Amino acid sequence: MPSKEAVFNLSVILEQAGFDAKARRRIKLLRHTQKSLKEAYPDYIEYYQAEQKPSTFQNCDYVFSFIGEEGNSARFLGCY
């Protein structure tokens, strides 16, 4: 029997965690492609993200990082 992975709606999770609409506007979501990560820094996502332009993380309080998977699915990597 194939294993089923949990599917979550990030907006619902953030709301339940106490992030109101105003706070959610100051969150950046990064969706990396698997190809870009493998070519840049496999297993070193923090280093890869650190090389982004400073303006990438301007005007935000949190960065939620994901790696893209098939279709519009993505795997959560971390919150910074």
Rosetta constraint file for C-alpha pairs under 8 A:
AtomPair CA 8 CA 13 HARMONIC 7.60 0.50
AtomPair CA 9 CA 13 HARMONIC 6.47 0.50
AtomPair CA 10 CA 14 HARMONIC 6.08 0.50
AtomPair CA 11 CA 15 HARMONIC 6.15 0.50
AtomPair CA 12 CA 16 HARMONIC 6.14 0.50
AtomPair CA 13 CA 17 HARMONIC 6.10 0.50
AtomPair CA 14 CA 18 HARMONIC 6.46 0.50
AtomPair CA 14 CA 19 HARMONIC 5.36 0.50
AtomPair CA 14 CA 20 HARMONIC 7.93 0.50
AtomPair CA 14 CA 24 HARMONIC 7.58 0.50
AtomPair CA 15 CA 19 HARMONIC 5.10 0.50
AtomPair CA 15 CA 20 HARMONIC 6.13 0.50
AtomPair CA 15 CA 21 HARMONIC 7.99 0.50
AtomPair CA 19 CA 23 HARMONIC 5.53 0.50
AtomPair CA 19 CA 24 HARMONIC 6.00 0.50
AtomPair CA 20 CA 24 HARMONIC 6.18 0.50
AtomPair CA 21 CA 25 HARMONIC 6.48 0.50
AtomPair CA 22 CA 26 HARMONIC 7.24 0.50
AtomPair CA 23 CA 27 HARMONIC 7.16 0.50
AtomPair CA 25 CA 60 HARMONIC 7.98 0.50
AtomPair CA 26 CA 59 HARMONIC 6.58 0.50
AtomPair CA 26 CA 60 HARMONIC 4.39 0.50
AtomPair CA 26 CA 61 HARMONIC 5.57 0.50
AtomPair CA 26 CA 62 HARMONIC 6.89 0.50
AtomPair CA 27 CA 60 HARMONIC 5.42 0.50
AtomPair CA 27 CA 61 HARMONIC 5.95 0.50
AtomPair CA 27 CA 62 HARMONIC 4.86 0.50
AtomPair CA 27 CA 63 HARMONIC 5.82 0.50
AtomPair CA 27 CA 64 HARMONIC 7.30 0.50
AtomPair CA 28 CA 57 HARMONIC 7.38 0.50
AtomPair CA 28 CA 60 HARMONIC 6.37 0.50
AtomPair CA 28 CA 62 HARMONIC 6.32 0.50
AtomPair CA 28 CA 63 HARMONIC 4.81 0.50
AtomPair CA 28 CA 64 HARMONIC 6.20 0.50
AtomPair CA 29 CA 63 HARMONIC 5.91 0.50
AtomPair CA 29 CA 64 HARMONIC 4.89 0.50
AtomPair CA 29 CA 65 HARMONIC 6.03 0.50
AtomPair CA 29 CA 66 HARMONIC 7.56 0.50
AtomPair CA 30 CA 63 HARMONIC 7.16 0.50
AtomPair CA 30 CA 64 HARMONIC 6.18 0.50
AtomPair CA 30 CA 65 HARMONIC 4.82 0.50
AtomPair CA 30 CA 66 HARMONIC 5.93 0.50
AtomPair CA 31 CA 65 HARMONIC 6.24 0.50
AtomPair CA 31 CA 66 HARMONIC 4.75 0.50
AtomPair CA 31 CA 67 HARMONIC 5.41 0.50
AtomPair CA 31 CA 68 HARMONIC 5.84 0.50
AtomPair CA 31 CA 74 HARMONIC 7.30 0.50
AtomPair CA 32 CA 36 HARMONIC 6.86 0.50
AtomPair CA 32 CA 37 HARMONIC 6.95 0.50
AtomPair CA 32 CA 65 HARMONIC 7.67 0.50
AtomPair CA 32 CA 66 HARMONIC 6.13 0.50
AtomPair CA 32 CA 67 HARMONIC 4.71 0.50
AtomPair CA 32 CA 68 HARMONIC 5.75 0.50
AtomPair CA 33 CA 37 HARMONIC 6.52 0.50
AtomPair CA 33 CA 67 HARMONIC 5.81 0.50
AtomPair CA 33 CA 68 HARMONIC 5.05 0.50
AtomPair CA 33 CA 69 HARMONIC 7.66 0.50
AtomPair CA 34 CA 38 HARMONIC 6.15 0.50
AtomPair CA 34 CA 67 HARMONIC 6.24 0.50
AtomPair CA 34 CA 68 HARMONIC 6.22 0.50
AtomPair CA 34 CA 69 HARMONIC 7.37 0.50
AtomPair CA 35 CA 39 HARMONIC 6.14 0.50
AtomPair CA 36 CA 40 HARMONIC 5.98 0.50
AtomPair CA 37 CA 41 HARMONIC 5.69 0.50
AtomPair CA 37 CA 42 HARMONIC 5.73 0.50
AtomPair CA 37 CA 45 HARMONIC 7.37 0.50
AtomPair CA 37 CA 48 HARMONIC 7.60 0.50
AtomPair CA 38 CA 42 HARMONIC 4.76 0.50
AtomPair CA 40 CA 48 HARMONIC 6.84 0.50
AtomPair CA 41 CA 45 HARMONIC 6.64 0.50
AtomPair CA 41 CA 47 HARMONIC 7.33 0.50
AtomPair CA 41 CA 48 HARMONIC 6.08 0.50
AtomPair CA 44 CA 48 HARMONIC 6.43 0.50
AtomPair CA 45 CA 49 HARMONIC 6.11 0.50
AtomPair CA 46 CA 50 HARMONIC 6.06 0.50
AtomPair CA 47 CA 51 HARMONIC 6.64 0.50
AtomPair CA 48 CA 52 HARMONIC 7.43 0.50
AtomPair CA 52 CA 56 HARMONIC 6.47 0.50
AtomPair CA 53 CA 57 HARMONIC 7.82 0.50
AtomPair CA 54 CA 58 HARMONIC 6.66 0.50
AtomPair CA 57 CA 63 HARMONIC 7.56 0.50
AtomPair CA 62 CA 79 HARMONIC 6.75 0.50
AtomPair CA 62 CA 80 HARMONIC 5.73 0.50
AtomPair CA 63 CA 79 HARMONIC 5.61 0.50
AtomPair CA 63 CA 80 HARMONIC 5.07 0.50
AtomPair CA 64 CA 76 HARMONIC 7.66 0.50
AtomPair CA 64 CA 77 HARMONIC 7.67 0.50
AtomPair CA 64 CA 78 HARMONIC 5.95 0.50
AtomPair CA 64 CA 79 HARMONIC 4.53 0.50
AtomPair CA 64 CA 80 HARMONIC 6.48 0.50
AtomPair CA 65 CA 76 HARMONIC 6.20 0.50
AtomPair CA 65 CA 77 HARMONIC 5.37 0.50
AtomPair CA 65 CA 78 HARMONIC 5.40 0.50
AtomPair CA 65 CA 79 HARMONIC 6.28 0.50
AtomPair CA 65 CA 80 HARMONIC 7.93 0.50
AtomPair CA 66 CA 74 HARMONIC 5.83 0.50
AtomPair CA 66 CA 75 HARMONIC 5.29 0.50
AtomPair CA 66 CA 76 HARMONIC 4.49 0.50
AtomPair CA 66 CA 77 HARMONIC 5.12 0.50
AtomPair CA 66 CA 78 HARMONIC 7.29 0.50
AtomPair CA 67 CA 74 HARMONIC 5.43 0.50
AtomPair CA 67 CA 75 HARMONIC 5.27 0.50
AtomPair CA 67 CA 76 HARMONIC 6.71 0.50
AtomPair CA 67 CA 77 HARMONIC 6.88 0.50
AtomPair CA 68 CA 72 HARMONIC 7.45 0.50
AtomPair CA 68 CA 73 HARMONIC 6.29 0.50
AtomPair CA 68 CA 74 HARMONIC 4.32 0.50
AtomPair CA 68 CA 75 HARMONIC 6.46 0.50
AtomPair CA 69 CA 73 HARMONIC 5.28 0.50
AtomPair CA 69 CA 74 HARMONIC 5.05 0.50
AtomPair CA 69 CA 75 HARMONIC 6.96 0.50
AtomPair CA 70 CA 74 HARMONIC 7.73 0.50
